[in-house]
Amino acid sequence: MLERLGCTCEGCDRQLDANTPELSFERDGYLRHAYECPCRTVTITVARR
């Protein structure tokens, strides 16, 4: 299993700051983060708690 994944923009492959998501919420045991890149692409990550 992977210990740590990087947070990269789906639109332009720019590295996103995983410590500063625009939006975070937890539901059904999963933590979701949304990041907005300067290229205006929104990337969503989902992780099991």
mmCIF file as Biopython writes it, N, C-alpha, C and O atoms, coordinates in Angstrom:
data_model
#
loop_
_atom_site.group_PDB
_atom_site.id
_atom_site.type_symbol
_atom_site.label_atom_id
_atom_site.label_alt_id
_atom_site.label_comp_id
_atom_site.label_asym_id
_atom_site.label_entity_id
_atom_site.label_seq_id
_atom_site.pdbx_PDB_ins_code
_atom_site.Cartn_x
_atom_site.Cartn_y
_atom_site.Cartn_z
_atom_site.occupancy
_atom_site.B_iso_or_equiv
_atom_site.auth_seq_id
_atom_site.auth_asym_id
_atom_site.pdbx_PDB_model_num
ATOM 1   N N  . MET A ? 1  ? 0.846   -1.187 0.000   1.0 0.0 1  A 1 
ATOM 2   C CA . MET A ? 1  ? 0.000   0.000  0.000   1.0 0.0 1  A 1 
ATOM 3   C C  . MET A ? 1  ? 0.887   1.243  0.000   1.0 0.0 1  A 1 
ATOM 4   O O  . MET A ? 1  ? 1.981   1.234  0.564   1.0 0.0 1  A 1 
ATOM 5   N N  . LEU A ? 2  ? 0.416   2.288  -0.623  1.0 0.0 2  A 1 
ATOM 6   C CA . LEU A ? 2  ? 1.159   3.537  -0.686  1.0 0.0 2  A 1 
ATOM 7   C C  . LEU A ? 2  ? 1.074   4.267  0.643   1.0 0.0 2  A 1 
ATOM 8   O O  . LEU A ? 2  ? 0.003   4.379  1.240   1.0 0.0 2  A 1 
ATOM 9   N N  . GLU A ? 3  ? 2.200   4.754  1.089   1.0 0.0 3  A 1 
ATOM 10  C CA . GLU A ? 3  ? 2.241   5.501  2.349   1.0 0.0 3  A 1 
ATOM 11  C C  . GLU A ? 3  ? 1.741   6.930  2.180   1.0 0.0 3  A 1 
ATOM 12  O O  . GLU A ? 3  ? 1.044   7.459  3.045   1.0 0.0 3  A 1 
ATOM 13  N N  . ARG A ? 4  ? 2.105   7.551  1.055   1.0 0.0 4  A 1 
ATOM 14  C CA . ARG A ? 4  ? 1.755   8.958  0.850   1.0 0.0 4  A 1 
ATOM 15  C C  . ARG A ? 4  ? 1.620   9.224  -0.650  1.0 0.0 4  A 1 
ATOM 16  O O  . ARG A ? 4  ? 2.490   8.841  -1.432  1.0 0.0 4  A 1 
ATOM 17  N N  . LEU A ? 5  ? 0.555   9.865  -1.037  1.0 0.0 5  A 1 
ATOM 18  C CA . LEU A ? 5  ? 0.344   10.237 -2.426  1.0 0.0 5  A 1 
ATOM 19  C C  . LEU A ? 5  ? 0.563   11.728 -2.601  1.0 0.0 5  A 1 
ATOM 20  O O  . LEU A ? 5  ? 0.322   12.514 -1.684  1.0 0.0 5  A 1 
ATOM 21  N N  . GLY A ? 6  ? 1.018   12.108 -3.771  1.0 0.0 6  A 1 
ATOM 22  C CA . GLY A ? 6  ? 1.162   13.522 -4.061  1.0 0.0 6  A 1 
ATOM 23  C C  . GLY A ? 6  ? -0.171  14.109 -4.499  1.0 0.0 6  A 1 
ATOM 24  O O  . GLY A ? 6  ? -1.079  13.377 -4.894  1.0 0.0 6  A 1 
ATOM 25  N N  . CYS A ? 7  ? -0.286  15.401 -4.431  1.0 0.0 7  A 1 
ATOM 26  C CA . CYS A ? 7  ? -1.498  16.099 -4.841  1.0 0.0 7  A 1 
ATOM 27  C C  . CYS A ? 7  ? -1.138  16.945 -6.055  1.0 0.0 7  A 1 
ATOM 28  O O  . CYS A ? 7  ? -0.470  17.973 -5.936  1.0 0.0 7  A 1 
ATOM 29  N N  . THR A ? 8  ? -1.591  16.497 -7.230  1.0 0.0 8  A 1 
ATOM 30  C CA . THR A ? 8  ? -1.235  17.132 -8.494  1.0 0.0 8  A 1 
ATOM 31  C C  . THR A ? 8  ? -2.496  17.539 -9.245  1.0 0.0 8  A 1 
ATOM 32  O O  . THR A ? 8  ? -3.483  16.803 -9.255  1.0 0.0 8  A 1 
ATOM 33  N N  . CYS A ? 9  ? -2.464  18.704 -9.869  1.0 0.0 9  A 1 
ATOM 34  C CA . CYS A ? 9  ? -3.600  19.193 -10.650 1.0 0.0 9  A 1 
ATOM 35  C C  . CYS A ? 9  ? -3.884  18.241 -11.809 1.0 0.0 9  A 1 
ATOM 36  O O  . CYS A ? 9  ? -2.967  17.818 -12.513 1.0 0.0 9  A 1 
ATOM 37  N N  . GLU A ? 10 ? -5.154  17.910 -12.000 1.0 0.0 10 A 1 
ATOM 38  C CA . GLU A ? 10 ? -5.561  17.041 -13.105 1.0 0.0 10 A 1 
ATOM 39  C C  . GLU A ? 10 ? -5.498  17.770 -14.446 1.0 0.0 10 A 1 
ATOM 40  O O  . GLU A ? 10 ? -5.445  17.123 -15.492 1.0 0.0 10 A 1 
ATOM 41  N N  . GLY A ? 11 ? -5.503  19.110 -14.434 1.0 0.0 11 A 1 
ATOM 42  C CA . GLY A ? 11 ? -5.518  19.877 -15.679 1.0 0.0 11 A 1 
ATOM 43  C C  . GLY A ? 11 ? -4.146  20.204 -16.235 1.0 0.0 11 A 1 
ATOM 44  O O  . GLY A ? 11 ? -3.930  20.135 -17.444 1.0 0.0 11 A 1 
ATOM 45  N N  . CYS A ? 12 ? -3.207  20.565 -15.346 1.0 0.0 12 A 1 
ATOM 46  C CA . CYS A ? 12 ? -1.898  21.030 -15.830 1.0 0.0 12 A 1 
ATOM 47  C C  . CYS A ? 12 ? -0.709  20.339 -15.149 1.0 0.0 12 A 1 
ATOM 48  O O  . CYS A ? 12 ? 0.437   20.706 -15.409 1.0 0.0 12 A 1 
ATOM 49  N N  . ASP A ? 13 ? -0.954  19.363 -14.296 1.0 0.0 13 A 1 
ATOM 50  C CA . ASP A ? 13 ? 0.092   18.597 -13.591 1.0 0.0 13 A 1 
ATOM 51  C C  . ASP A ? 13 ? 0.915   19.421 -12.600 1.0 0.0 13 A 1 
ATOM 52  O O  . ASP A ? 13 ? 1.996   18.994 -12.193 1.0 0.0 13 A 1 
ATOM 53  N N  . ARG A ? 14 ? 0.420   20.585 -12.212 1.0 0.0 14 A 1 
ATOM 54  C CA . ARG A ? 14 ? 1.102   21.411 -11.213 1.0 0.0 14 A 1 
ATOM 55  C C  . ARG A ? 14 ? 0.940   20.775 -9.841  1.0 0.0 14 A 1 
ATOM 56  O O  . ARG A ? 14 ? -0.125  20.237 -9.538  1.0 0.0 14 A 1 
ATOM 57  N N  . GLN A ? 15 ? 1.965   20.823 -9.012  1.0 0.0 15 A 1 
ATOM 58  C CA . GLN A ? 15 ? 1.881   20.338 -7.635  1.0 0.0 15 A 1 
ATOM 59  C C  . GLN A ? 15 ? 0.969   21.260 -6.835  1.0 0.0 15 A 1 
ATOM 60  O O  . GLN A ? 15 ? 1.125   22.481 -6.878  1.0 0.0 15 A 1 
ATOM 61  N N  . LEU A ? 16 ? 0.019   20.681 -6.107  1.0 0.0 16 A 1 
ATOM 62  C CA . LEU A ? 16 ? -0.886  21.445 -5.258  1.0 0.0 16 A 1 
ATOM 63  C C  . LEU A ? 16 ? -0.460  21.284 -3.808  1.0 0.0 16 A 1 
ATOM 64  O O  . LEU A ? 16 ? 0.085   20.246 -3.432  1.0 0.0 16 A 1 
ATOM 65  N N  . ASP A ? 17 ? -0.701  22.289 -3.001  1.0 0.0 17 A 1 
ATOM 66  C CA . ASP A ? 17 ? -0.346  22.232 -1.577  1.0 0.0 17 A 1 
ATOM 67  C C  . ASP A ? 17 ? -1.396  21.405 -0.845  1.0 0.0 17 A 1 
ATOM 68  O O  . ASP A ? 17 ? -2.506  21.875 -0.595  1.0 0.0 17 A 1 
ATOM 69  N N  . ALA A ? 18 ? -1.037  20.174 -0.503  1.0 0.0 18 A 1 
ATOM 70  C CA . ALA A ? 18 ? -1.976  19.247 0.139   1.0 0.0 18 A 1 
ATOM 71  C C  . ALA A ? 18 ? -2.414  19.714 1.526   1.0 0.0 18 A 1 
ATOM 72  O O  . ALA A ? 18 ? -3.380  19.188 2.079   1.0 0.0 18 A 1 
ATOM 73  N N  . ASN A ? 19 ? -1.712  20.698 2.094   1.0 0.0 19 A 1 
ATOM 74  C CA . ASN A ? 19 ? -2.048  21.200 3.431   1.0 0.0 19 A 1 
ATOM 75  C C  . ASN A ? 19 ? -3.071  22.329 3.408   1.0 0.0 19 A 1 
ATOM 76  O O  . ASN A ? 19 ? -3.524  22.771 4.464   1.0 0.0 19 A 1 
ATOM 77  N N  . THR A ? 20 ? -3.440  22.803 2.218   1.0 0.0 20 A 1 
ATOM 78  C CA . THR A ? 20 ? -4.368  23.933 2.148   1.0 0.0 20 A 1 
ATOM 79  C C  . THR A ? 20 ? -5.484  23.693 1.128   1.0 0.0 20 A 1 
ATOM 80  O O  . THR A ? 20 ? -5.547  24.383 0.111   1.0 0.0 20 A 1 
ATOM 81  N N  . PRO A ? 21 ? -6.363  22.721 1.390   1.0 0.0 21 A 1 
ATOM 82  C CA . PRO A ? 21 ? -7.488  22.514 0.477   1.0 0.0 21 A 1 
ATOM 83  C C  . PRO A ? 21 ? -8.484  23.668 0.565   1.0 0.0 21 A 1 
ATOM 84  O O  . PRO A ? 21 ? -8.597  24.324 1.601   1.0 0.0 21 A 1 
ATOM 85  N N  . GLU A ? 22 ? -9.196  23.906 -0.518  1.0 0.0 22 A 1 
ATOM 86  C CA . GLU A ? 22 ? -10.242 24.939 -0.536  1.0 0.0 22 A 1 
ATOM 87  C C  . GLU A ? 22 ? -11.458 24.489 0.256   1.0 0.0 22 A 1 
ATOM 88  O O  . GLU A ? 22 ? -12.151 25.307 0.863   1.0 0.0 22 A 1 
ATOM 89  N N  . LEU A ? 23 ? -11.718 23.171 0.249   1.0 0.0 23 A 1 
ATOM 90  C CA . LEU A ? 23 ? -12.896 22.616 0.894   1.0 0.0 23 A 1 
ATOM 91  C C  . LEU A ? 23 ? -12.551 21.226 1.414   1.0 0.0 23 A 1 
ATOM 92  O O  . LEU A ? 23 ? -11.882 20.451 0.730   1.0 0.0 23 A 1 
ATOM 93  N N  . SER A ? 24 ? -13.011 20.908 2.633   1.0 0.0 24 A 1 
ATOM 94  C CA . SER A ? 24 ? -12.799 19.582 3.215   1.0 0.0 24 A 1 
ATOM 95  C C  . SER A ? 24 ? -14.069 19.139 3.913   1.0 0.0 24 A 1 
ATOM 96  O O  . SER A ? 24 ? -14.728 19.939 4.576   1.0 0.0 24 A 1 
ATOM 97  N N  . PHE A ? 25 ? -14.418 17.862 3.767   1.0 0.0 25 A 1 
ATOM 98  C CA . PHE A ? 25 ? -15.520 17.318 4.544   1.0 0.0 25 A 1 
ATOM 99  C C  . PHE A ? 25 ? -15.386 15.813 4.644   1.0 0.0 25 A 1 
ATOM 100 O O  . PHE A ? 25 ? -14.739 15.171 3.816   1.0 0.0 25 A 1 
ATOM 101 N N  . GLU A ? 26 ? -16.011 15.262 5.676   1.0 0.0 26 A 1 
ATOM 102 C CA . GLU A ? 26 ? -15.967 13.830 5.919   1.0 0.0 26 A 1 
ATOM 103 C C  . GLU A ? 26 ? -17.381 13.275 5.843   1.0 0.0 26 A 1 
ATOM 104 O O  . GLU A ? 26 ? -18.329 13.872 6.352   1.0 0.0 26 A 1 
ATOM 105 N N  . ARG A ? 27 ? -17.504 12.114 5.194   1.0 0.0 27 A 1 
ATOM 106 C CA . ARG A ? 27 ? -18.801 11.457 5.072   1.0 0.0 27 A 1 
ATOM 107 C C  . ARG A ? 27 ? -18.583 9.964  4.868   1.0 0.0 27 A 1 
ATOM 108 O O  . ARG A ? 27 ? -17.727 9.559  4.081   1.0 0.0 27 A 1 
ATOM 109 N N  . ASP A ? 28 ? -19.341 9.165  5.561   1.0 0.0 28 A 1 
ATOM 110 C CA . ASP A ? 28 ? -19.293 7.709  5.426   1.0 0.0 28 A 1 
ATOM 111 C C  . ASP A ? 28 ? -17.887 7.137  5.603   1.0 0.0 28 A 1 
ATOM 112 O O  . ASP A ? 28 ? -17.519 6.165  4.943   1.0 0.0 28 A 1 
ATOM 113 N N  . GLY A ? 29 ? -17.109 7.739  6.491   1.0 0.0 29 A 1 
ATOM 114 C CA . GLY A ? 29 ? -15.771 7.239  6.778   1.0 0.0 29 A 1 
ATOM 115 C C  . GLY A ? 29 ? -14.697 7.658  5.789   1.0 0.0 29 A 1 
ATOM 116 O O  . GLY A ? 29 ? -13.571 7.169  5.869   1.0 0.0 29 A 1 
ATOM 117 N N  . TYR A ? 30 ? -15.019 8.562  4.846   1.0 0.0 30 A 1 
ATOM 118 C CA . TYR A ? 30 ? -14.053 9.046  3.866   1.0 0.0 30 A 1 
ATOM 119 C C  . TYR A ? 30 ? -13.871 10.545 4.019   1.0 0.0 30 A 1 
ATOM 120 O O  . TYR A ? 30 ? -14.835 11.280 4.234   1.0 0.0 30 A 1 
ATOM 121 N N  . LEU A ? 31 ? -12.633 10.992 3.908   1.0 0.0 31 A 1 
ATOM 122 C CA . LEU A ? 31 ? -12.295 12.409 3.987   1.0 0.0 31 A 1 
ATOM 123 C C  . LEU A ? 31 ? -12.068 12.912 2.564   1.0 0.0 31 A 1 
ATOM 124 O O  . LEU A ? 31 ? -11.261 12.351 1.824   1.0 0.0 31 A 1 
ATOM 125 N N  . ARG A ? 32 ? -12.775 13.962 2.188   1.0 0.0 32 A 1 
ATOM 126 C CA . ARG A ? 32 ? -12.681 14.523 0.845   1.0 0.0 32 A 1 
ATOM 127 C C  . ARG A ? 32 ? -12.095 15.932 0.925   1.0 0.0 32 A 1 
ATOM 128 O O  . ARG A ? 32 ? -12.472 16.729 1.784   1.0 0.0 32 A 1 
ATOM 129 N N  . HIS A ? 33 ? -11.176 16.220 0.020   1.0 0.0 33 A 1 
ATOM 130 C CA . HIS A ? 33 ? -10.572 17.555 -0.089  1.0 0.0 33 A 1 
ATOM 131 C C  . HIS A ? 33 ? -10.725 18.027 -1.530  1.0 0.0 33 A 1 
ATOM 132 O O  . HIS A ? 33 ? -10.589 17.242 -2.469  1.0 0.0 33 A 1 
ATOM 133 N N  . ALA A ? 34 ? -11.008 19.310 -1.693  1.0 0.0 34 A 1 
ATOM 134 C CA . ALA A ? 34 ? -11.071 19.929 -3.018  1.0 0.0 34 A 1 
ATOM 135 C C  . ALA A ? 34 ? -10.015 21.027 -3.086  1.0 0.0 34 A 1 
ATOM 136 O O  . ALA A ? 34 ? -9.877  21.831 -2.164  1.0 0.0 34 A 1 
ATOM 137 N N  . TYR A ? 35 ? -9.277  21.048 -4.186  1.0 0.0 35 A 1 
ATOM 138 C CA . TYR A ? 35 ? -8.209  22.028 -4.410  1.0 0.0 35 A 1 
ATOM 139 C C  . TYR A ? 35 ? -8.473  22.734 -5.731  1.0 0.0 35 A 1 
ATOM 140 O O  . TYR A ? 35 ? -8.795  22.089 -6.729  1.0 0.0 35 A 1 
ATOM 141 N N  . GLU A ? 36 ? -8.338  24.072 -5.742  1.0 0.0 36 A 1 
ATOM 142 C CA . GLU A ? 36 ? -8.467  24.810 -6.996  1.0 0.0 36 A 1 
ATOM 143 C C  . GLU A ? 36 ? -7.095  25.305 -7.426  1.0 0.0 36 A 1 
ATOM 144 O O  . GLU A ? 36 ? -6.421  26.019 -6.683  1.0 0.0 36 A 1 
ATOM 145 N N  . CYS A ? 37 ? -6.694  24.928 -8.607  1.0 0.0 37 A 1 
ATOM 146 C CA . CYS A ? 37 ? -5.403  25.305 -9.167  1.0 0.0 37 A 1 
ATOM 147 C C  . CYS A ? 37 ? -5.520  26.677 -9.830  1.0 0.0 37 A 1 
ATOM 148 O O  . CYS A ? 37 ? -6.619  27.065 -10.228 1.0 0.0 37 A 1 
ATOM 149 N N  . PRO A ? 38 ? -4.422  27.418 -9.960  1.0 0.0 38 A 1 
ATOM 150 C CA . PRO A ? 38 ? -4.467  28.687 -10.694 1.0 0.0 38 A 1 
ATOM 151 C C  . PRO A ? 38 ? -4.956  28.537 -12.143 1.0 0.0 38 A 1 
ATOM 152 O O  . PRO A ? 38 ? -5.411  29.512 -12.741 1.0 0.0 38 A 1 
ATOM 153 N N  . CYS A ? 39 ? -4.867  27.317 -12.715 1.0 0.0 39 A 1 
ATOM 154 C CA . CYS A ? 39 ? -5.373  27.106 -14.079 1.0 0.0 39 A 1 
ATOM 155 C C  . CYS A ? 39 ? -6.896  26.936 -14.081 1.0 0.0 39 A 1 
ATOM 156 O O  . CYS A ? 39 ? -7.487  26.713 -15.137 1.0 0.0 39 A 1 
ATOM 157 N N  . ARG A ? 40 ? -7.531  27.036 -12.920 1.0 0.0 40 A 1 
ATOM 158 C CA . ARG A ? 40 ? -8.984  26.989 -12.710 1.0 0.0 40 A 1 
ATOM 159 C C  . ARG A ? 40 ? -9.553  25.569 -12.681 1.0 0.0 40 A 1 
ATOM 160 O O  . ARG A ? 40 ? -10.773 25.399 -12.682 1.0 0.0 40 A 1 
ATOM 161 N N  . THR A ? 41 ? -8.700  24.554 -12.656 1.0 0.0 41 A 1 
ATOM 162 C CA . THR A ? 41 ? -9.147  23.170 -12.538 1.0 0.0 41 A 1 
ATOM 163 C C  . THR A ? 41 ? -9.334  22.838 -11.067 1.0 0.0 41 A 1 
ATOM 164 O O  . THR A ? 41 ? -8.512  23.222 -10.235 1.0 0.0 41 A 1 
ATOM 165 N N  . VAL A ? 42 ? -10.412 22.124 -10.738 1.0 0.0 42 A 1 
ATOM 166 C CA . VAL A ? 42 ? -10.658 21.672 -9.374  1.0 0.0 42 A 1 
ATOM 167 C C  . VAL A ? 42 ? -10.312 20.188 -9.303  1.0 0.0 42 A 1 
ATOM 168 O O  . VAL A ? 42 ? -10.807 19.384 -10.094 1.0 0.0 42 A 1 
ATOM 169 N N  . THR A ? 43 ? -9.457  19.838 -8.345  1.0 0.0 43 A 1 
ATOM 170 C CA . THR A ? 43 ? -9.036  18.455 -8.141  1.0 0.0 43 A 1 
ATOM 171 C C  . THR A ? 43 ? -9.592  17.983 -6.804  1.0 0.0 43 A 1 
ATOM 172 O O  . THR A ? 43 ? -9.473  18.681 -5.797  1.0 0.0 43 A 1 
ATOM 173 N N  . ILE A ? 44 ? -10.199 16.803 -6.794  1.0 0.0 44 A 1 
ATOM 174 C CA . ILE A ? 44 ? -10.794 16.216 -5.599  1.0 0.0 44 A 1 
ATOM 175 C C  . ILE A ? 44 ? -9.978  15.004 -5.174  1.0 0.0 44 A 1 
ATOM 176 O O  . ILE A ? 44 ? -9.633  14.161 -6.003  1.0 0.0 44 A 1 
ATOM 177 N N  . THR A ? 45 ? -9.673  14.916 -3.896  1.0 0.0 45 A 1 
ATOM 178 C CA . THR A ? 45 ? -9.023  13.717 -3.358  1.0 0.0 45 A 1 
ATOM 179 C C  . THR A ? 45 ? -9.960  13.091 -2.336  1.0 0.0 45 A 1 
ATOM 180 O O  . THR A ? 45 ? -10.688 13.794 -1.636  1.0 0.0 45 A 1 
ATOM 181 N N  . VAL A ? 46 ? -9.935  11.765 -2.256  1.0 0.0 46 A 1 
ATOM 182 C CA . VAL A ? 46 ? -10.762 11.016 -1.306  1.0 0.0 46 A 1 
ATOM 183 C C  . VAL A ? 46 ? -9.865  10.017 -0.597  1.0 0.0 46 A 1 
ATOM 184 O O  . VAL A ? 46 ? -9.116  9.281  -1.240  1.0 0.0 46 A 1 
ATOM 185 N N  . ALA A ? 47 ? -9.939  9.990  0.724   1.0 0.0 47 A 1 
ATOM 186 C CA . ALA A ? 47 ? -9.126  9.065  1.519   1.0 0.0 47 A 1 
ATOM 187 C C  . ALA A ? 47 ? -9.988  8.425  2.607   1.0 0.0 47 A 1 
ATOM 188 O O  . ALA A ? 47 ? -10.833 9.081  3.214   1.0 0.0 47 A 1 
ATOM 189 N N  . ARG A ? 48 ? -9.763  7.163  2.835   1.0 0.0 48 A 1 
ATOM 190 C CA . ARG A ? 48 ? -10.476 6.470  3.909   1.0 0.0 48 A 1 
ATOM 191 C C  . ARG A ? 48 ? -9.907  6.908  5.232   1.0 0.0 48 A 1 
ATOM 192 O O  . ARG A ? 48 ? -8.690  7.024  5.381   1.0 0.0 48 A 1 
ATOM 193 N N  . ARG A ? 49 ? -10.771 7.153  6.197   1.0 0.0 49 A 1 
ATOM 194 C CA . ARG A ? 49 ? -10.347 7.549  7.553   1.0 0.0 49 A 1 
ATOM 195 C C  . ARG A ? 49 ? -9.872  6.383  8.327   1.0 0.0 49 A 1 
ATOM 196 O O  . ARG A ? 49 ? -9.479  6.529  9.485   1.0 0.0 49 A 1 
#
